């Protein structure tokens, strides 16, 4: 029995190959407005929308006794817990950020002006440049493992942790460990330990929107993982980032970092 050869007309070849590419991970997608975008390209400047309440999420699991005692000793300027009353004057707070210490991760992702960042794709890494504190996070994508607990003591803590990342479909999965436990989890005074690990899931849902969901794994502090609310980030337009012809995320604004000398100059000018 002779097999019949299937032939693909030349004029069909390119459309078929294009369709297969669009359906493969990393191909272009189309949002509801008919705009093409690459869900695996997170390049650009993004700013957070929404917020309030407990930034990481209202469904906090129970704290373990030692961590609860630490949490109850905090004096924040904002609180969603009647057991931890907030104070109006930052001078009365023991929030380490008010003593010019870094906000750390993940707090900087939810803290007012810290919600603006730029993603930059380079070989083996994705860089996240945060406007607040002019801070850089590196997501290593070269196949390395997140530092093990045995090595973490040698590497040491970092205010923003050590991060590795990979793609799962069109989601960028980032795992971060080794975060300095002196930095509060959020402005409400919630805690995290040095043994904590946080997983971020970034998903670009259309040309102008990224969704972020985090999960905190911290068996030292909490009785169960803590899943965050979904945070929405919108693309910042080039027009809003251009000042007198100079383009960039830091153009036309302050560095958004702690500088006591700036505060002295503002007081001299009578600004506050």
C-alpha positions as protocol buffer text, in pm:
chain_id: "A"
residue {
  index: 1
  type: UNK
  ca { x: 0 y: 0 z: 0 }
}
residue {
  index: 2
  type: UNK
  ca { x: 152 y: 328 z: -106 }
}
residue {
  index: 3
  type: UNK
  ca { x: 144 y: 611 z: 148 }
}
residue {
  index: 4
  type: UNK
  ca { x: 10 y: 939 z: 19 }
}
residue {
  index: 5
  type: UNK
  ca { x: 246 y: 1230 z: 73 }
}
residue {
  index: 6
  type: UNK
  ca { x: 89 y: 1532 z: 233 }
}
residue {
  index: 7
  type: UNK
  ca { x: 189 y: 1861 z: 80 }
}
residue {
  index: 8
  type: UNK
  ca { x: 163 y: 2200 z: 242 }
}
residue {
  index: 9
  type: UNK
  ca { x: 105 y: 2481 z: -7 }
}
residue {
  index: 10
  type: UNK
  ca { x: 378 y: 2740 z: 14 }
}
residue {
  index: 11
  type: UNK
  ca { x: 132 y: 3018 z: 85 }
}
residue {
  index: 12
  type: UNK
  ca { x: 13 y: 2832 z: 397 }
}
residue {
  index: 13
  type: UNK
  ca { x: 355 y: 2763 z: 544 }
}
residue {
  index: 14
  type: UNK
  ca { x: 422 y: 3101 z: 703 }
}
residue {
  index: 15
  type: UNK
  ca { x: 77 y: 3144 z: 862 }
}
residue {
  index: 16
  type: UNK
  ca { x: 93 y: 2792 z: 1012 }
}
residue {
  index: 17
  type: UNK
  ca { x: 442 y: 2846 z: 1154 }
}
residue {
  index: 18
  type: UNK
  ca { x: 337 y: 3184 z: 1292 }
}
residue {
  index: 19
  type: UNK
  ca { x: 32 y: 3031 z: 1462 }
}
residue {
  index: 20
  type: UNK
  ca { x: 246 y: 2759 z: 1621 }
}
residue {
  index: 21
  type: UNK
  ca { x: 491 y: 3022 z: 1749 }
}
residue {
  index: 22
  type: UNK
  ca { x: 216 y: 3238 z: 1896 }
}
residue {
  index: 23
  type: UNK
  ca { x: 78 y: 2937 z: 2081 }
}
residue {
  index: 24
  type: UNK
  ca { x: 417 y: 2842 z: 2224 }
}
residue {
  index: 25
  type: UNK
  ca { x: 554 y: 2983 z: 2555 }
}
residue {
  index: 26
  type: UNK
  ca { x: 721 y: 3316 z: 2490 }
}
residue {
  index: 27
  type: UNK
  ca { x: 522 y: 3396 z: 2176 }
}
residue {
  index: 28
  type: UNK
  ca { x: 314 y: 3708 z: 2136 }
}
residue {
  index: 29
  type: UNK
  ca { x: -29 y: 3721 z: 2298 }
}
residue {
  index: 30
  type: UNK
  ca { x: -314 y: 3963 z: 2249 }
}
residue {
  index: 31
  type: UNK
  ca { x: -512 y: 4143 z: 2518 }
}
residue {
  index: 32
  type: UNK
  ca { x: -878 y: 4241 z: 2515 }
}
residue {
  index: 33
  type: UNK
  ca { x: -795 y: 4562 z: 2331 }
}
residue {
  index: 34
  type: UNK
  ca { x: -630 y: 4368 z: 2050 }
}
residue {
  index: 35
  type: UNK
  ca { x: -279 y: 4481 z: 2148 }
}
residue {
  index: 36
  type: UNK
  ca { x: 4 y: 4233 z: 2093 }
}
residue {
  index: 37
  type: UNK
  ca { x: 246 y: 4174 z: 2379 }
}
residue {
  index: 38
  type: UNK
  ca { x: 502 y: 3914 z: 2482 }
}
residue {
  index: 39
  type: UNK
  ca { x: 396 y: 3773 z: 2821 }
}
residue {
  index: 40
  type: UNK
  ca { x: 758 y: 3679 z: 2891 }
}
residue {
  index: 41
  type: UNK
  ca { x: 885 y: 4032 z: 2832 }
}
residue {
  index: 42
  type: UNK
  ca { x: 847 y: 4231 z: 3155 }
}
residue {
  index: 43
  type: UNK
  ca { x: 1072 y: 4516 z: 3038 }
}
residue {
  index: 44
  type: UNK
  ca { x: 968 y: 4866 z: 3128 }
}
residue {
  index: 45
  type: UNK
  ca { x: 869 y: 5078 z: 3426 }
}
residue {
  index: 46
  type: UNK
  ca { x: 572 y: 4965 z: 3635 }
}
residue {
  index: 47
  type: UNK
  ca { x: 386 y: 5129 z: 3924 }
}
residue {
  index: 48
  type: UNK
  ca { x: 158 y: 4976 z: 4185 }
}
residue {
  index: 49
  type: UNK
  ca { x: -211 y: 5059 z: 4212 }
}
residue {
  index: 50
  type: UNK
  ca { x: -442 y: 5002 z: 4507 }
}
residue {
  index: 51
  type: UNK
  ca { x: -320 y: 4912 z: 4855 }
}
residue {
  index: 52
  type: UNK
  ca { x: -415 y: 4988 z: 5212 }
}
residue {
  index: 53
  type: UNK
  ca { x: -495 y: 4761 z: 5506 }
}
residue {
  index: 54
  type: UNK
  ca { x: -243 y: 4486 z: 5568 }
}
residue {
  index: 55
  type: UNK
  ca { x: -21 y: 4504 z: 5258 }
}
residue {
  index: 56
  type: UNK
  ca { x: 79 y: 4139 z: 5246 }
}
residue {
  index: 57
  type: UNK
  ca { x: -279 y: 4025 z: 5295 }
}
residue {
  index: 58
  type: UNK
  ca { x: -552 y: 4009 z: 5562 }
}
residue {
  index: 59
  type: UNK
  ca { x: -539 y: 3630 z: 5606 }
}
residue {
  index: 60
  type: UNK
  ca { x: -231 y: 3614 z: 5825 }
}
residue {
  index: 61
  type: UNK
  ca { x: -178 y: 3271 z: 5982 }
}
residue {
  index: 62
  type: UNK
  ca { x: -128 y: 3249 z: 6359 }
}
residue {
  index: 63
  type: UNK
  ca { x: 210 y: 3355 z: 6493 }
}
residue {
  index: 64
  type: UNK
  ca { x: 426 y: 3130 z: 6705 }
}
residue {
  index: 65
  type: UNK
  ca { x: 472 y: 3257 z: 7065 }
}
residue {
  index: 66
  type: UNK
  ca { x: 822 y: 3405 z: 7030 }
}
residue {
  index: 67
  type: UNK
  ca { x: 736 y: 3579 z: 6704 }
}
residue {
  index: 68
  type: UNK
  ca { x: 408 y: 3708 z: 6845 }
}
residue {
  index: 69
  type: UNK
  ca { x: 593 y: 3866 z: 7137 }
}
residue {
  index: 70
  type: UNK
  ca { x: 827 y: 4035 z: 6890 }
}
residue {
  index: 71
  type: UNK
  ca { x: 533 y: 4157 z: 6682 }
}
residue {
  index: 72
  type: UNK
  ca { x: 350 y: 4298 z: 6985 }
}
residue {
  index: 73
  type: UNK
  ca { x: 663 y: 4496 z: 7080 }
}
residue {
  index: 74
  type: UNK
  ca { x: 649 y: 4694 z: 6755 }
}
residue {
  index: 75
  type: UNK
  ca { x: 513 y: 5049 z: 6749 }
}
residue {
  index: 76
  type: UNK
  ca { x: 403 y: 5129 z: 6392 }
}
residue {
  index: 77
  type: UNK
  ca { x: 251 y: 5447 z: 6251 }
}
residue {
  index: 78
  type: UNK
  ca { x: -17 y: 5237 z: 6077 }
}
residue {
  index: 79
  type: UNK
  ca { x: -189 y: 4931 z: 6215 }
}
residue {
  index: 80
  type: UNK
  ca { x: -481 y: 4703 z: 6133 }
}
residue {
  index: 81
  type: UNK
  ca { x: -453 y: 4521 z: 6468 }
}
residue {
  index: 82
  type: UNK
  ca { x: -607 y: 4673 z: 6785 }
}
residue {
  index: 83
  type: UNK
  ca { x: -342 y: 4493 z: 6991 }
}
residue {
  index: 84
  type: UNK
  ca { x: -75 y: 4704 z: 6819 }
}
residue {
  index: 85
  type: UNK
  ca { x: -194 y: 5065 z: 6836 }
}
residue {
  index: 86
  type: UNK
  ca { x: -42 y: 5305 z: 6586 }
}
residue {
  index: 87
  type: UNK
  ca { x: 122 y: 5635 z: 6679 }
}
residue {
  index: 88
  type: UNK
  ca { x: 87 y: 5959 z: 6484 }
}
residue {
  index: 89
  type: UNK
  ca { x: 444 y: 6079 z: 6539 }
}
residue {
  index: 90
  type: UNK
  ca { x: 720 y: 5876 z: 6368 }
}
residue {
  index: 91
  type: UNK
  ca { x: 953 y: 5984 z: 6648 }
}
residue {
  index: 92
  type: UNK
  ca { x: 748 y: 5768 z: 6886 }
}
residue {
  index: 93
  type: UNK
  ca { x: 771 y: 5463 z: 6657 }
}
residue {
  index: 94
  type: UNK
  ca { x: 1037 y: 5192 z: 6672 }
}
residue {
  index: 95
  type: UNK
  ca { x: 1001 y: 5123 z: 6300 }
}
residue {
  index: 96
  type: UNK
  ca { x: 1364 y: 5074 z: 6183 }
}
residue {
  index: 97
  type: UNK
  ca { x: 1285 y: 5252 z: 5854 }
}
residue {
  index: 98
  type: UNK
  ca { x: 1238 y: 5577 z: 6047 }
}
residue {
  index: 99
  type: UNK
  ca { x: 1599 y: 5546 z: 6167 }
}
residue {
  index: 100
  type: UNK
  ca { x: 1716 y: 5556 z: 5804 }
}
residue {
  index: 101
  type: UNK
  ca { x: 1742 y: 5178 z: 5767 }
}
residue {
  index: 102
  type: UNK
  ca { x: 1639 y: 5002 z: 5444 }
}
residue {
  index: 103
  type: UNK
  ca { x: 1277 y: 4893 z: 5422 }
}
residue {
  index: 104
  type: UNK
  ca { x: 1392 y: 4557 z: 5292 }
}
residue {
  index: 105
  type: UNK
  ca { x: 1204 y: 4297 z: 5094 }
}
residue {
  index: 106
  type: UNK
  ca { x: 910 y: 4242 z: 5067 }
}
residue {
  index: 107
  type: UNK
  ca { x: 806 y: 4563 z: 5240 }
}
residue {
  index: 108
  type: UNK
  ca { x: 944 y: 4784 z: 4966 }
}
residue {
  index: 109
  type: UNK
  ca { x: 702 y: 4628 z: 4718 }
}
residue {
  index: 110
  type: UNK
  ca { x: 403 y: 4759 z: 4914 }
}
residue {
  index: 111
  type: UNK
  ca { x: 535 y: 5074 z: 5079 }
}
residue {
  index: 112
  type: UNK
  ca { x: 388 y: 5389 z: 4924 }
}
residue {
  index: 113
  type: UNK
  ca { x: 642 y: 5530 z: 4678 }
}
residue {
  index: 114
  type: UNK
  ca { x: 839 y: 5204 z: 4672 }
}
residue {
  index: 115
  type: UNK
  ca { x: 584 y: 5057 z: 4436 }
}
residue {
  index: 116
  type: UNK
  ca { x: 755 y: 5188 z: 4122 }
}
residue {
  index: 117
  type: UNK
  ca { x: 1021 y: 4972 z: 3961 }
}
residue {
  index: 118
  type: UNK
  ca { x: 1181 y: 4886 z: 3629 }
}
residue {
  index: 119
  type: UNK
  ca { x: 1239 y: 4536 z: 3491 }
}
residue {
  index: 120
  type: UNK
  ca { x: 1549 y: 4482 z: 3276 }
}
residue {
  index: 121
  type: UNK
  ca { x: 1623 y: 4148 z: 3104 }
}
residue {
  index: 122
  type: UNK
  ca { x: 1991 y: 4058 z: 3060 }
}
residue {
  index: 123
  type: UNK
  ca { x: 2178 y: 3730 z: 3014 }
}
residue {
  index: 124
  type: UNK
  ca { x: 2103 y: 3487 z: 3298 }
}
residue {
  index: 125
  type: UNK
  ca { x: 1932 y: 3754 z: 3505 }
}
residue {
  index: 126
  type: UNK
  ca { x: 1629 y: 3975 z: 3538 }
}
residue {
  index: 127
  type: UNK
  ca { x: 1706 y: 4302 z: 3717 }
}
residue {
  index: 128
  type: UNK
  ca { x: 1443 y: 4482 z: 3922 }
}
residue {
  index: 129
  type: UNK
  ca { x: 1542 y: 4845 z: 3979 }
}
residue {
  index: 130
  type: UNK
  ca { x: 1330 y: 4996 z: 4256 }
}
residue {
  index: 131
  type: UNK
  ca { x: 1274 y: 5370 z: 4269 }
}
residue {
  index: 132
  type: UNK
  ca { x: 1246 y: 5370 z: 4648 }
}
residue {
  index: 133
  type: UNK
  ca { x: 1596 y: 5371 z: 4799 }
}
residue {
  index: 134
  type: UNK
  ca { x: 1734 y: 5340 z: 4443 }
}
residue {
  index: 135
  type: UNK
  ca { x: 1765 y: 4968 z: 4508 }
}
residue {
  index: 136
  type: UNK
  ca { x: 1860 y: 4682 z: 4276 }
}
residue {
  index: 137
  type: UNK
  ca { x: 1734 y: 4324 z: 4306 }
}
residue {
  index: 138
  type: UNK
  ca { x: 1888 y: 4047 z: 4093 }
}
residue {
  index: 139
  type: UNK
  ca { x: 1683 y: 3744 z: 3987 }
}
residue {
  index: 140
  type: UNK
  ca { x: 1938 y: 3481 z: 3884 }
}
residue {
  index: 141
  type: UNK
  ca { x: 1812 y: 3258 z: 3601 }
}
residue {
  index: 142
  type: UNK
  ca { x: 2127 y: 3055 z: 3534 }
}
residue {
  index: 143
  type: UNK
  ca { x: 1998 y: 2740 z: 3702 }
}
residue {
  index: 144
  type: UNK
  ca { x: 2158 y: 2794 z: 4042 }
}
residue {
  index: 145
  type: UNK
  ca { x: 1968 y: 2685 z: 4351 }
}
residue {
  index: 146
  type: UNK
  ca { x: 1855 y: 2920 z: 4622 }
}
residue {
  index: 147
  type: UNK
  ca { x: 2116 y: 2921 z: 4903 }
}
residue {
  index: 148
  type: UNK
  ca { x: 2066 y: 2628 z: 5137 }
}
residue {
  index: 149
  type: UNK
  ca { x: 2013 y: 2683 z: 5510 }
}
residue {
  index: 150
  type: UNK
  ca { x: 2361 y: 2537 z: 5570 }
}
residue {
  index: 151
  type: UNK
  ca { x: 2522 y: 2796 z: 5339 }
}
residue {
  index: 152
  type: UNK
  ca { x: 2301 y: 3085 z: 5441 }
}
residue {
  index: 153
  type: UNK
  ca { x: 2497 y: 3149 z: 5760 }
}
residue {
  index: 154
  type: UNK
  ca { x: 2814 y: 3181 z: 5552 }
}
residue {
  index: 155
  type: UNK
  ca { x: 2657 y: 3406 z: 5288 }
}
residue {
  index: 156
  type: UNK
  ca { x: 2489 y: 3623 z: 5550 }
}
residue {
  index: 157
  type: UNK
  ca { x: 2164 y: 3817 z: 5553 }
}
residue {
  index: 158
  type: UNK
  ca { x: 2070 y: 4083 z: 5303 }
}
residue {
  index: 159
  type: UNK
  ca { x: 1808 y: 4353 z: 5337 }
}
residue {
  index: 160
  type: UNK
  ca { x: 1664 y: 4234 z: 5004 }
}
residue {
  index: 161
  type: UNK
  ca { x: 1764 y: 3867 z: 5017 }
}
residue {
  index: 162
  type: UNK
  ca { x: 1915 y: 3639 z: 4754 }
}
residue {
  index: 163
  type: UNK
  ca { x: 1687 y: 3553 z: 4460 }
}
residue {
  index: 164
  type: UNK
  ca { x: 1668 y: 3288 z: 4188 }
}
residue {
  index: 165
  type: UNK
  ca { x: 1402 y: 3273 z: 3918 }
}
residue {
  index: 166
  type: UNK
  ca { x: 1259 y: 3061 z: 3637 }
}
residue {
  index: 167
  type: UNK
  ca { x: 969 y: 3062 z: 3394 }
}
residue {
  index: 168
  type: UNK
  ca { x: 671 y: 2835 z: 3448 }
}
residue {
  index: 169
  type: UNK
  ca { x: 461 y: 2888 z: 3139 }
}
residue {
  index: 170
  type: UNK
  ca { x: 415 y: 3265 z: 3124 }
}
residue {
  index: 171
  type: UNK
  ca { x: 471 y: 3321 z: 3497 }
}
residue {
  index: 172
  type: UNK
  ca { x: 806 y: 3441 z: 3629 }
}
residue {
  index: 173
  type: UNK
  ca { x: 863 y: 3252 z: 3956 }
}
residue {
  index: 174
  type: UNK
  ca { x: 1110 y: 3421 z: 4194 }
}
residue {
  index: 175
  type: UNK
  ca { x: 1230 y: 3258 z: 4518 }
}
residue {
  index: 176
  type: UNK
  ca { x: 1405 y: 3478 z: 4773 }
}
residue {
  index: 177
  type: UNK
  ca { x: 1579 y: 3374 z: 5096 }
}
residue {
  index: 178
  type: UNK
  ca { x: 1828 y: 3519 z: 5342 }
}
residue {
  index: 179
  type: UNK
  ca { x: 1631 y: 3835 z: 5422 }
}
residue {
  index: 180
  type: UNK
  ca { x: 1746 y: 4039 z: 5720 }
}
residue {
  index: 181
  type: UNK
  ca { x: 1492 y: 3981 z: 5997 }
}
residue {
  index: 182
  type: UNK
  ca { x: 1549 y: 4326 z: 6146 }
}
residue {
  index: 183
  type: UNK
  ca { x: 1345 y: 4477 z: 5861 }
}
residue {
  index: 184
  type: UNK
  ca { x: 969 y: 4459 z: 5923 }
}
residue {
  index: 185
  type: UNK
  ca { x: 759 y: 4259 z: 5682 }
}
residue {
  index: 186
  type: UNK
  ca { x: 537 y: 4564 z: 5628 }
}
residue {
  index: 187
  type: UNK
  ca { x: 456 y: 4905 z: 5774 }
}
residue {
  index: 188
  type: UNK
  ca { x: 211 y: 4741 z: 6016 }
}
residue {
  index: 189
  type: UNK
  ca { x: 499 y: 4581 z: 6204 }
}
residue {
  index: 190
  type: UNK
  ca { x: 448 y: 4220 z: 6096 }
}
residue {
  index: 191
  type: UNK
  ca { x: 756 y: 4002 z: 6133 }
}
residue {
  index: 192
  type: UNK
  ca { x: 968 y: 3758 z: 5936 }
}
residue {
  index: 193
  type: UNK
  ca { x: 1264 y: 3544 z: 6036 }
}
residue {
  index: 194
  type: UNK
  ca { x: 1604 y: 3491 z: 5875 }
}
residue {
  index: 195
  type: UNK
  ca { x: 1483 y: 3142 z: 5780 }
}
residue {
  index: 196
  type: UNK
  ca { x: 1190 y: 3283 z: 5580 }
}
residue {
  index: 197
  type: UNK
  ca { x: 1149 y: 3225 z: 5208 }
}
residue {
  index: 198
  type: UNK
  ca { x: 922 y: 3426 z: 4980 }
}
residue {
  index: 199
  type: UNK
  ca { x: 800 y: 3317 z: 4640 }
}
residue {
  index: 200
  type: UNK
  ca { x: 683 y: 3582 z: 4394 }
}
residue {
  index: 201
  type: UNK
  ca { x: 473 y: 3503 z: 4087 }
}
residue {
  index: 202
  type: UNK
  ca { x: 473 y: 3775 z: 3820 }
}
residue {
  index: 203
  type: UNK
  ca { x: 226 y: 3740 z: 3533 }
}
residue {
  index: 204
  type: UNK
  ca { x: 184 y: 3989 z: 3253 }
}
residue {
  index: 205
  type: UNK
  ca { x: -187 y: 3971 z: 3174 }
}
residue {
  index: 206
  type: UNK
  ca { x: -195 y: 4237 z: 2901 }
}
residue {
  index: 207
  type: UNK
  ca { x: 24 y: 4498 z: 2739 }
}
residue {
  index: 208
  type: UNK
  ca { x: -6 y: 4737 z: 3033 }
}
residue {
  index: 209
  type: UNK
  ca { x: -65 y: 4517 z: 3341 }
}
residue {
  index: 210
  type: UNK
  ca { x: 141 y: 4284 z: 3559 }
}
residue {
  index: 211
  type: UNK
  ca { x: -11 y: 4082 z: 3843 }
}
residue {
  index: 212
  type: UNK
  ca { x: 200 y: 3981 z: 4143 }
}
residue {
  index: 213
  type: UNK
  ca { x: 115 y: 3729 z: 4411 }
}
residue {
  index: 214
  type: UNK
  ca { x: 352 y: 3632 z: 4693 }
}
residue {
  index: 215
  type: UNK
  ca { x: 366 y: 3345 z: 4939 }
}
residue {
  index: 216
  type: UNK
  ca { x: 563 y: 3371 z: 5263 }
}
residue {
  index: 217
  type: UNK
  ca { x: 704 y: 3042 z: 5394 }
}
residue {
  index: 218
  type: UNK
  ca { x: 830 y: 3106 z: 5746 }
}
residue {
  index: 219
  type: UNK
  ca { x: 780 y: 2809 z: 5980 }
}
residue {
  index: 220
  type: UNK
  ca { x: 995 y: 2983 z: 6241 }
}
residue {
  index: 221
  type: UNK
  ca { x: 742 y: 3267 z: 6276 }
}
residue {
  index: 222
  type: UNK
  ca { x: 406 y: 3136 z: 6149 }
}
residue {
  index: 223
  type: UNK
  ca { x: 206 y: 2815 z: 6176 }
}
residue {
  index: 224
  type: UNK
  ca { x: 128 y: 2808 z: 5802 }
}
residue {
  index: 225
  type: UNK
  ca { x: 230 y: 2984 z: 5476 }
}
residue {
  index: 226
  type: UNK
  ca { x: 91 y: 3335 z: 5425 }
}
residue {
  index: 227
  type: UNK
  ca { x: -46 y: 3405 z: 5075 }
}
residue {
  index: 228
  type: UNK
  ca { x: -63 y: 3769 z: 4974 }
}
residue {
  index: 229
  type: UNK
  ca { x: -337 y: 3955 z: 4798 }
}
residue {
  index: 230
  type: UNK
  ca { x: -284 y: 4002 z: 4424 }
}
residue {
  index: 231
  type: UNK
  ca { x: -94 y: 4323 z: 4360 }
}
residue {
  index: 232
  type: UNK
  ca { x: -154 y: 4507 z: 4031 }
}
residue {
  index: 233
  type: UNK
  ca { x: 119 y: 4703 z: 3852 }
}
residue {
  index: 234
  type: UNK
  ca { x: 53 y: 4927 z: 3552 }
}
residue {
  index: 235
  type: UNK
  ca { x: 300 y: 5030 z: 3282 }
}
residue {
  index: 236
  type: UNK
  ca { x: 434 y: 5382 z: 3318 }
}
residue {
  index: 237
  type: UNK
  ca { x: 428 y: 5583 z: 2996 }
}
residue {
  index: 238
  type: UNK
  ca { x: 752 y: 5731 z: 2856 }
}
residue {
  index: 239
  type: UNK
  ca { x: 590 y: 6077 z: 2860 }
}
residue {
  index: 240
  type: UNK
  ca { x: 557 y: 6067 z: 3239 }
}
residue {
  index: 241
  type: UNK
  ca { x: 921 y: 5967 z: 3272 }
}
residue {
  index: 242
  type: UNK
  ca { x: 1064 y: 6245 z: 3056 }
}
residue {
  index: 243
  type: UNK
  ca { x: 1163 y: 6575 z: 3216 }
}
residue {
  index: 244
  type: UNK
  ca { x: 1315 y: 6854 z: 3004 }
}
residue {
  index: 245
  type: UNK
  ca { x: 1418 y: 6597 z: 2745 }
}
residue {
  index: 246
  type: UNK
  ca { x: 1588 y: 6368 z: 2999 }
}
residue {
  index: 247
  type: UNK
  ca { x: 1429 y: 6022 z: 3017 }
}
residue {
  index: 248
  type: UNK
  ca { x: 1458 y: 5782 z: 3308 }
}
residue {
  index: 249
  type: UNK
  ca { x: 1287 y: 5646 z: 3619 }
}
residue {
  index: 250
  type: UNK
  ca { x: 1479 y: 5888 z: 3840 }
}
residue {
  index: 251
  type: UNK
  ca { x: 1432 y: 6191 z: 3619 }
}
residue {
  index: 252
  type: UNK
  ca { x: 1269 y: 6496 z: 3771 }
}
residue {
  index: 253
  type: UNK
  ca { x: 1214 y: 6337 z: 4112 }
}
residue {
  index: 254
  type: UNK
  ca { x: 1413 y: 6289 z: 4430 }
}
residue {
  index: 255
  type: UNK
  ca { x: 1613 y: 5973 z: 4480 }
}
residue {
  index: 256
  type: UNK
  ca { x: 1345 y: 5848 z: 4723 }
}
residue {
  index: 257
  type: UNK
  ca { x: 1611 y: 5739 z: 4967 }
}
residue {
  index: 258
  type: UNK
  ca { x: 1689 y: 5831 z: 5325 }
}
residue {
  index: 259
  type: UNK
  ca { x: 1917 y: 6137 z: 5335 }
}
residue {
  index: 260
  type: UNK
  ca { x: 1917 y: 6323 z: 5670 }
}
residue {
  index: 261
  type: UNK
  ca { x: 2090 y: 6618 z: 5504 }
}
residue {
  index: 262
  type: UNK
  ca { x: 1783 y: 6663 z: 5283 }
}
residue {
  index: 263
  type: UNK
  ca { x: 1562 y: 6678 z: 5590 }
}
residue {
  index: 264
  type: UNK
  ca { x: 1789 y: 6942 z: 5747 }
}
residue {
  index: 265
  type: UNK
  ca { x: 1770 y: 7157 z: 5435 }
}
residue {
  index: 266
  type: UNK
  ca { x: 1390 y: 7123 z: 5422 }
}
residue {
  index: 267
  type: UNK
  ca { x: 1359 y: 7234 z: 5784 }
}
residue {
  index: 268
  type: UNK
  ca { x: 1577 y: 7536 z: 5713 }
}
residue {
  index: 269
  type: UNK
  ca { x: 1347 y: 7629 z: 5427 }
}
residue {
  index: 270
  type: UNK
  ca { x: 1045 y: 7595 z: 5652 }
}
residue {
  index: 271
  type: UNK
  ca { x: 892 y: 7315 z: 5443 }
}
residue {
  index: 272
  type: UNK
  ca { x: 808 y: 7121 z: 5761 }
}
